[in-house]
Amino acid sequence: MGFVKVVKSKAYFKRYQVKFRRRRQGLTDYQQRHKLIRQAKNKYNTPKYRLIVRFTNSDVICQIAYARLRGDIIMTAAYSHELPRYGLPVGLTNYAAAYATGLLLARRHLAKFNLDSTYVGKEKVTGEYWKYGDADDDDPNTVAYEEGPKPFKVLLDVGLQRTTRGARVFAAMKGAADGGLEVPHSPSRFIGYDPKKEALDSKKLRKHLLGGHVADYMKKLQKDDPEKYKKQFSQYIANKIEPAGVEALYTKVHAAIRANPAAVKKESKVADGKHKDYRKHPKSREQRRNTVNQRKAYAKKLLQTQLAAAAAKKAAEAK
């Protein structure tokens, strides 16, 4: 079929419908969002909980949220900029940091509902594929829950990120799953998965979850280009982190997260705890009266000065 010119007539504009604002801005995939938040009609007021994972240039953001008409309600949040508190001062956006942030979110959220002792997840990083689920799940890697409260189920929300094999968003999901949340997933997007064999190399995945790929690159640069190593890993050198100690560092971070996942409230930067109010408030009657009196006094003083200057000039001219 050849090129067909779209005639933008009056009928075209009468039928034109403006897309949602966040679609126009290129921020939200509404087809994906609708599938993630759509509730079962026979379960009134039972929302679907989403595991939201987002990345910035300097941070990993993990949240658990559900949708309401007025907007999303954030239940729990964890950020990679919190990891220095657990002993990880550098490398806050890599694959291993994404896993640690997901683990922190899971442990923090389960502690909020007193489920942290019931569903501990995987206390040691093995890289093996597993998940919580129903007893009738066909997947042999599913760990069925027993009597008592069910595990907290969340659905992964990747936003507009590319879901390629080895993407960091799946490292955060793996951290949440190992932390004790029920996240429906398969191993096909993890590092180490072979699509031809349809098998996961758990050793390779474990290596990346514990920062082994970072340690390998550090060793390579140390050997090939020491100057570039000093420049690229300057913060690692400043914090005395050697390639041989990277895995032990992440293991300690995971243990610290499990020991105390609670969030720490930020201290107010204002001395008295009150922020400066930039709003313009109306003046009281006394303040308005004082302003008028000040203007009167200034006008009177200015007039007296002008009259005195005019009298002095006239006297000078008379002489």
N, C-alpha and C positions, 0 to 999 in steps of 0.2 A: 504494500500500500504506500502511495506517495505521501508527501508532506501535506498535512491538512492545517490550514491556518485557523486559529481560534478567533472567531469574530466576537469581540467583547462588546456586545450590544447592551441595550437597556435590560433585556431579559436575562443576560448573563449576570449582570450586577445585582439584579433583584433576587437571584437565587444563590448568590455567593455567600458562603458562611465562613466567618473568620475562625481560624483554628485556635485552640487553647493557647493562652499566653506562654506557658512553659514549652509548648510544642514550637511556637514561633521563635522562641529563644534557643531552641535546640537543647533543652535541658531534661526533658522527660519523654520516655517512650510510653505513651498511654496504652498501647495495645498490650505491652508487657505488664504495666502496672495494673490494668483491669483484671488480668488473669491472676495476679498475685493477691489482690485484695478482695476478689469476689467471694461472698459468703454463701454458704449453703442456706437455702430458703427455709429449711426445716430446723435450723439452729439459730433461733433469734438472738441477736446481739452477741454472737460468737465470732470474733474477728480472726482473721488469719494473721499470724505474727511473722514479720519479715526480719531476716538478718541482712541489714544494709551494710555494705562494704564500699567505701570510697577512698580514693588516694589523692593527695595533693603532692606538691614538690617536696614537702618536708614532713608529712604526717600521714598516718593511716587511721581512718575513722571507721569504727565498727559500732553499729547501733541495733537495738531490737525495738521495733515499732509496730503499731497497727493503725489502720486508717479509720478516721471519723469524718463526718461531713465538714466539720470546721478545719480539718487538716490532720496530718499524722501526729500521733501521740508517741513520744519517745519514752520507752520504759527504762532502758539501761543503755549507757554509752561507755565506750572505752577508746582511748587514743594512744597512739604509739609515743606521743610526747610524755606519757606517764611512765614509760619503761625505764628512764634513768633512775626513778625511785626504786626500781627492783634490781638495779645493778647493770643496766645496759645503757651506757652513755652515748654510744655512736651507732650508726647504721640503722636508723629508725624507719627506713622505708623499704628495706630489702625483703626477700622472701621469708627469711627467718623471723624478722620483726613483724611481718604480717601474721604469721602463725602465732607468735607470742601475744599479739593484740587480740586475736580471736579467742585464744585461751583465757586471757584476762576478762574479756566480755562474758564468756560462758560461766566462769567461776563466780564473777560478781553478780550475774543475773540469778544463778541458782541459789546463791546465798541469800538473796533478797526474798526468795520463796521457801527457804529452809529445805531445799532439795540437794544441796551441795554434798551432803553425806550419803544420800541415797544414790545419786548418779555422779560418780567420781570420774567417769570417762577412762582415759588411758593415762596413768600416772607417769609412765615412761614413754618417751618418743621412740616408736618402733618403725613408723612409716607404713605399717600394715593397713590394709583397707578394712574398715569395720564401721558399723553405725548402730544406733539404737533403732528399734522398730517393733512392729506387731509380731506376734508369734506365728501368724499365718503368712508372713512375708516369704516369698520364694527364694530370696537372696540368702545363700548359706553364710554370708559374712555379717548378717544381721544378728545383733544381740537383743533378744526379746526381754522386755521388762516383766517382772513378776508382780505379785499382788502389791497393792498400794498405789500411790499417785503415779501417773504416767510421766515419762520424761517430757520436758518442755519442747514442743515442736516448733521449728522456725523454717521458713523458706528463704533461700538465698536470693537477694536482690542485688544484681550487679550493675544496675543503671545502664549507662551507655558504653560501658567498658567492653573491649573485645574478649570473648570467652575462648581464647586460644589455649592449647595445651601448655601448661607451665605458667599460666598467668598468676600473679600474686593474689588475686581475689580468691582463688581456690586454696591458697595457703591459709588465708584468714578463716575460710570455711572449715578447713581441716582442723585448725586450732579450736574452733567452736565445737566441732564434733568430738575431738579428743577431750575437751573440757566438760562434756556431759550433756550437751544439747542434742536433741534429735533433729538432724538435718538430712532430709532425703537427698541422696547423691550417688554417683557412681565414680569409679576411679579413673575414668577415661580422660579427665582433664588435669590429672596430677603429673608432676615431673616424674619420669621413669616408666610411664605407661607405654607399652608397645602395641599399636593398633593392629599390627599383623598377627602377633601372637595372642592379642587380647589378654595381656597379663601385665601386672604392675611390678616393677622392680622396687621393692620396699626399701632396700638398702640405699638406692640412689635418692629416693624421696626423703629418707631419714637424714641423709647427708645434707640435703638442701635445707631441711627444717631446722637443723642445728648449725647452719652457717658454714658448712664444709666447703661450698663453692667459693665463698669469700676467702676462706683460709688458703685454698688452692691458688687463687689469683694473687693473694698477698705473697705467697712463696714464689710464684712465677715472676712477679715484678721485682722482688728482692734480688733474684738471680739475674734477670735480663736487664733491668733498668732501675738501679737504686735511686737515682734522682727522681724519677717519676713516682716510685714507691713512696718516697718521703713527702712528695707533694700530694699525691692522691690519698694516702693513708696517714696524713699528718695528725688527725684527731685520734686515730688508733694508737699512734706512737706516743702522743701526749698522755693518753690514758693507760699506757704501758700494756697494750693488748697485742700479744704475739700470735702468729698463725697457729701455733701448737695449742694455744689456750682458748681458741674460739668456741669449740664444742663444749668444753667445761663451763665457759661463761654462760652460754645459752641454757645449759642444764641447771645452773644455779638460778638463773632468771625464772625459769619455769617453776622451780621449787618455791621461790619467793612469792610468785604470783599465787600459787595454791595455798601458801601459808596465810596470806593476807591480801585478798583481792579488793578490799573495800576502797572506795574513792575517798580522796582527801579534799576537803573543802578549801578553796583558795582563800588566802587572807586578803582582807580589803587593803588596797593601797592608800586609801584616804585615812588620815590620822584619827579623826573622830568617828569614822564609819559612815559619814554623810557625804555624798557626792555633791559637787557644785551644781546649783540649779541655774540653768541658762534661760529659763522661761521668763517672760516679762509679766510681772504681777501688777495689778492695778494699785495705785497709791491710795492711802487713807485720806480722810478729809483734812486731818492735821498736816499731813505731808504736802497736800496740794496748797493749803493756806500758807505754809512755810515757804514753798516755792514762789508763790505770788509776792510775799513780803520781801524775799531776797531780790526779785526782779525790780520791785519798786525802789528798794534801797540802792540798787546799782544804777537805776535810771536817775534817781535824785542826785547821787554823787557825781554821775557823768554830767548832768545839767549844771551843777554848781561849778564843776571844773571848767566847763565851756564858758559860763558867765564870767568867772574870774579871769579867764584868758582874754575874753573880749573887753573887759573893763581895763585890764592892764595895757592892752593894745591901744585903746582909745586915749588913756592917760599919756601914753608915750607920744602919740600923734599930737596931742594938745601942747606938749612942751616944744 
